[in-house]
Amino acid sequence: MTERDPFAVLAEHLGITPEEVGAMGRDDLARIRTATLAERDQITAELREYGITPGEGS
């Protein structure tokens, strides 16, 4: 598997730049919550490949 930047993966799914992902606030994160279930499942699966578990953290 080709190593991909997790910010790039999330940015691709959200339609924003990786830099914008790095600066995400509550409003931006709300975009994930409003994604369709299939989109969320795909985003979650790809992030887990990089050791990121959505919903965990500070």
Secondary structure, DSSP 8 states (H G I E B T S, - for coil): -----HHHHHHHHHTS-HHHHHT--HHHHHHHHTS-HHHHHHHHHHHHHTT--TT---
